[in-house]
Amino acid sequence: MHSLDAAVLNRPARVAAVRRLAGRHMRARAAVESMLRAAAVLLDVPTVSVALVDDAHELVWVTSAPDQHREWTYPIERSLCAIVVAAGEEIAIADVRGDRDVADGVDLGEIVELRGVESYLGVPLVVDGDLCLGSVCAYGDGLHDWTDAQRLGLRHVTEAVAQLLAPIAEGRERDEKHLRGLERDMQRLLAEHGAVRRVATIAAHSREPHAVFQAVVGELSMLLDHAPVTLARLHPGDLVPIAASADVAEELQLRMCATWCDAAGPVAACSAVVGSGPDRVAGAPVAVGGNPWGVLLAAVPETPDANPVEPLEQFTELLAITVDNARQRRRLAAWAGTTA
């Protein structure tokens, strides 16, 4: 059970950053609202909001559905977002009214009655490494079991919001050119999440992992301006391609794997861009159950201000979930066969 830890909520630097944001920066709020409206559609939820939490109140700073909010400020005793801030971690509640193990000091029944919240998903909104300003939260329509894809999607949205708000919270203003660049970044992140959601839908309805693998490489190729993309499986001392985007020859897939292995090794600890010229490759390792499994690779040109690794990283967790689920199904089938 979580608690409303006063030491966390009353931290001076955190409270000062929240108050710098509250009620200001209409341009930033408008950009975030546009993103939240799109996020609500992609996550298939009625409302997605950004809530700021100081030492005493929650402020609904911006929301995808302003007409649905009864109030805009709540005491922390009626704030699920304050629980997220105090805990410093993502919190998912399928049934707010019925869950008695969420937090000490928060009246969940009153939250349901006064705020109309029945299910909740909140991700900490963290800037500058450790300043948690509040949370980006989604509200379900009635009781709601949050899916892996929804949780992953809300994390992506939170990352985009944090990127925009960090300099404001730290007291550094952005010029218009930089702000427009951040708005483009948010649109890019939304496009990436749309792709992740489409793949997650396939994963939810398919028992065949290869269908998910093909969907991932296809979506990534589109996000990266039709770049060649391949998913390679780790074998002892080597990588072997197992899926590729359309019209990518096997020779190119093998060359991408060789470029990655020469620079980073088959078992790499982190994402990177390696090689140069026509052999420039971006890669994101995939781990399943904490163990290396493979690498997602894309052949990418040298483009100023572009980070080709980020789109790849959006899919690694979904790939890991797909592989793990397939393994669990095989274990269950084997167990059923031995007990029949």
C-alpha positions in Angstrom: 0.0 0.0 0.0 1.3 3.5 -0.9 1.1 6.6 1.3 1.1 10.3 0.7 4.7 10.8 1.8 5.0 14.4 3.0 8.8 14.4 2.5 8.3 13.7 -1.2 5.3 16.0 -1.8 6.8 18.9 0.2 10.2 18.9 -1.5 10.9 22.6 -2.2 12.5 22.2 -5.7 9.6 20.0 -6.8 6.9 22.4 -5.5 8.6 25.4 -7.0 8.8 23.7 -10.4 5.1 22.9 -10.3 4.1 26.4 -9.4 6.2 27.8 -12.3 4.0 25.8 -14.6 0.6 26.3 -13.1 -1.6 28.7 -15.0 1.1 29.8 -17.5 2.5 28.9 -20.9 -0.6 28.8 -22.9 1.3 27.8 -26.1 2.8 24.8 -24.3 -0.6 23.9 -22.9 -2.2 24.1 -26.4 0.4 21.8 -27.8 0.0 19.2 -25.0 -3.8 19.3 -25.3 -3.6 18.5 -29.0 -1.4 15.5 -28.2 -3.7 14.3 -25.3 -6.7 14.3 -27.6 -4.9 12.1 -30.1 -3.6 9.9 -27.2 -7.1 9.4 -25.9 -8.2 8.0 -29.3 -5.1 5.9 -29.6 -5.4 4.5 -26.1 -9.1 4.0 -26.5 -10.0 5.8 -23.3 -12.5 8.7 -22.6 -9.9 11.0 -21.0 -6.1 11.6 -20.8 -4.9 14.4 -18.6 -1.8 16.1 -17.3 -2.1 16.7 -13.5 0.3 18.8 -11.6 0.7 18.1 -7.8 2.2 20.6 -5.3 2.3 20.0 -1.5 -1.4 20.4 -1.0 -3.4 20.2 -4.3 -3.7 18.5 -7.6 -4.3 20.8 -10.6 -5.7 19.4 -13.8 -3.3 21.4 -16.0 -4.5 20.2 -19.3 -6.9 17.5 -20.5 -8.2 15.8 -23.7 -11.8 16.3 -22.5 -12.2 19.7 -20.7 -16.0 19.5 -20.8 -16.0 16.3 -18.7 -14.1 17.8 -15.7 -16.3 18.9 -12.8 -13.5 20.8 -11.1 -9.9 21.7 -11.9 -8.3 21.6 -8.4 -8.5 18.9 -5.8 -6.9 18.4 -2.3 -4.3 15.7 -2.3 -6.6 13.6 -0.1 -8.8 13.2 -3.2 -6.0 12.8 -5.7 -4.9 9.6 -7.3 -2.1 11.6 -9.1 -0.7 12.5 -5.7 -0.3 8.8 -5.0 1.7 8.4 -8.2 4.0 11.3 -7.3 4.5 10.1 -3.7 5.2 6.5 -4.9 7.3 7.6 -7.8 6.0 4.8 -10.0 3.3 3.9 -12.5 0.0 2.9 -10.9 -2.9 1.1 -12.6 -6.2 0.6 -10.8 -8.9 -1.4 -12.6 -11.6 -0.7 -9.9 -11.0 2.5 -7.9 -14.1 1.9 -5.7 -13.2 -1.7 -4.9 -9.4 -1.5 -4.5 -8.6 -1.0 -0.8 -4.8 -1.6 -1.2 -3.9 1.4 -3.3 -3.0 4.0 -0.7 -3.2 5.1 2.9 -4.8 8.5 3.5 -6.7 8.8 0.2 -10.5 8.4 0.2 -11.1 6.3 -2.9 -14.8 6.1 -2.4 -15.0 9.9 -2.3 -12.9 10.1 -5.5 -15.5 7.9 -7.3 -18.4 9.9 -6.0 -17.0 13.4 -6.4 -14.7 13.0 -9.5 -16.5 10.2 -11.4 -13.3 8.2 -11.6 -13.8 4.4 -11.7 -10.6 3.2 -13.2 -7.2 4.9 -13.4 -3.8 4.6 -15.0 -1.1 7.1 -14.0 2.6 7.5 -15.0 4.9 9.9 -13.1 5.8 13.1 -15.0 9.5 13.4 -14.3 11.8 16.2 -15.5 15.5 17.0 -14.8 16.1 13.4 -13.7 14.2 13.4 -10.4 11.7 16.2 -10.3 8.2 14.6 -10.4 5.7 17.3 -11.3 2.6 15.2 -11.3 1.4 12.5 -13.6 0.0 11.9 -17.0 -3.1 9.8 -16.4 -5.8 8.0 -18.3 -9.4 7.4 -17.0 -11.2 4.3 -18.0 -14.9 4.1 -18.8 -16.2 2.0 -15.9 -14.1 -0.9 -14.6 -11.1 -1.3 -16.8 -8.2 -3.9 -16.9 -5.4 -1.9 -18.4 -3.5 -3.7 -21.2 0.2 -3.8 -21.8 -0.2 -1.8 -24.9 -2.2 1.0 -23.1 0.4 1.1 -20.3 3.3 1.3 -22.9 1.4 4.0 -24.9 0.8 6.2 -21.8 4.5 6.0 -21.0 5.4 7.2 -24.5 2.9 10.1 -24.1 4.4 11.0 -20.7 8.0 11.1 -22.2 6.8 13.6 -24.9 5.1 15.8 -22.3 8.2 15.7 -20.0 10.4 16.7 -22.9 8.3 19.8 -23.6 7.8 20.9 -19.9 11.3 20.3 -18.6 12.9 23.7 -19.5 9.8 25.6 -18.3 9.8 23.7 -15.0 13.5 24.5 -14.6 12.9 28.2 -15.2 14.4 28.2 -18.8 12.1 29.6 -21.5 12.2 28.3 -25.0 12.2 30.4 -28.2 9.5 29.9 -30.7 11.7 28.0 -33.1 12.6 25.5 -30.4 9.0 25.1 -29.3 7.9 24.4 -32.9 10.6 21.7 -33.0 9.2 20.1 -29.9 5.7 20.2 -31.3 7.0 18.3 -34.3 8.7 15.8 -31.9 5.4 15.2 -30.2 3.6 14.6 -33.5 6.4 12.1 -34.3 5.9 10.3 -31.0 2.2 10.1 -31.7 2.9 8.6 -35.0 5.2 6.1 -33.3 2.5 5.2 -30.7 -0.1 4.8 -33.5 2.2 2.2 -35.1 2.8 0.5 -31.7 -0.9 0.4 -31.1 -1.6 -1.3 -34.5 1.1 -3.9 -33.8 -0.3 -4.4 -30.3 -3.7 -5.1 -31.8 -2.2 -7.8 -34.0 -0.4 -9.2 -31.0 -3.6 -9.4 -29.0 -5.4 -11.3 -31.6 -2.7 -13.5 -33.1 -1.1 -16.6 -31.6 1.6 -16.6 -34.1 4.7 -14.4 -33.1 5.9 -14.1 -36.7 2.8 -12.1 -37.6 3.8 -9.6 -34.9 7.4 -9.6 -36.1 6.3 -8.8 -39.6 4.0 -6.0 -38.4 6.8 -4.5 -36.4 9.4 -4.3 -39.2 6.7 -3.0 -41.6 5.5 -0.2 -39.3 9.1 0.8 -38.5 10.0 1.0 -42.2 7.1 3.4 -42.7 8.2 5.5 -39.7 11.8 5.7 -41.0 10.8 6.8 -44.5 10.8 3.3 -46.0 14.2 2.4 -44.6 15.2 -1.3 -44.7 14.3 -3.0 -41.3 15.1 -6.4 -40.0 14.6 -8.3 -36.8 17.5 -10.6 -36.0 17.4 -13.5 -33.5 20.5 -14.1 -31.3 22.3 -17.4 -31.9 25.5 -18.5 -30.3 28.0 -15.8 -31.4 25.9 -14.5 -34.2 22.6 -12.8 -35.3 20.2 -14.5 -37.8 17.5 -12.5 -39.5 14.0 -13.8 -38.9 11.8 -11.0 -40.3 12.3 -8.0 -42.7 10.3 -5.2 -44.2 9.1 -5.4 -47.8 11.6 -5.9 -50.6 14.7 -6.2 -48.3 17.0 -8.7 -49.8 18.5 -11.4 -47.6 22.0 -10.2 -48.6 21.2 -6.7 -47.1 19.7 -8.3 -43.9 22.9 -10.3 -43.4 25.1 -7.2 -44.0 23.1 -5.2 -41.5 23.6 -8.0 -38.9 27.3 -8.1 -39.7 27.7 -4.3 -39.3 26.0 -4.5 -35.9 28.0 -7.5 -34.7 31.3 -5.9 -35.8 30.6 -2.7 -33.9 28.5 -3.7 -30.9 28.7 -7.5 -30.8 25.7 -9.9 -31.0 24.9 -9.2 -27.3 24.8 -5.4 -27.0 23.9 -3.6 -23.7 22.1 -0.7 -25.3 20.8 0.9 -28.5 23.2 2.6 -30.8 23.9 3.8 -34.4 26.9 2.0 -35.9 28.7 2.0 -39.2 28.8 4.7 -41.9 27.7 5.5 -45.4 25.5 2.7 -46.9 26.4 0.5 -44.0 25.1 2.8 -41.3 22.8 0.8 -39.0 20.6 1.7 -36.0 20.0 -1.1 -33.6 17.9 -1.7 -30.4 18.5 -4.9 -28.4 15.5 -7.0 -27.4 15.7 -8.8 -24.0 13.1 -11.4 -22.8 12.9 -12.2 -19.2 16.1 -10.2 -18.6 18.1 -12.3 -21.1 19.3 -11.2 -24.5 17.1 -12.4 -27.3 17.8 -10.4 -30.5 18.2 -7.0 -32.1 15.9 -4.8 -34.1 17.9 -3.2 -36.9 17.4 -0.4 -39.5 19.6 0.8 -42.3 19.5 4.6 -41.9 21.1 7.5 -43.8 22.9 10.3 -41.9 20.2 12.9 -41.3 20.8 16.0 -39.2 18.9 16.2 -35.9 17.3 12.7 -36.4 17.5 9.9 -33.9 16.7 6.7 -35.6 17.1 4.7 -32.4 14.0 6.1 -30.7 11.4 4.5 -33.1 13.2 1.2 -32.7 13.1 1.4 -28.9 9.3 1.9 -29.0 8.9 -1.7 -30.1 11.4 -3.6 -28.1 9.1 -4.1 -25.1 6.2 -5.2 -27.2 8.5 -7.7 -29.0 9.6 -9.0 -25.6 6.0 -9.4 -24.4 5.1 -11.3 -27.7 8.0 -13.7 -27.3 7.3 -14.3 -23.6 3.6 -14.9 -24.2 4.5 -17.4 -26.9 6.8 -19.2 -24.5 4.1 -19.3 -21.9 1.6 -20.8 -24.3 4.1 -23.5 -25.3 4.7 -24.3 -21.6 1.0 -24.6 -20.9 0.5 -26.8 -24.0 3.4 -29.1 -22.9 2.0 -29.2 -19.4 -1.5 -30.1 -20.7 0.0 -32.8 -22.8 1.7 -34.4 -19.8 -1.4 -34.3 -17.6 -3.9 -35.4 -20.2 
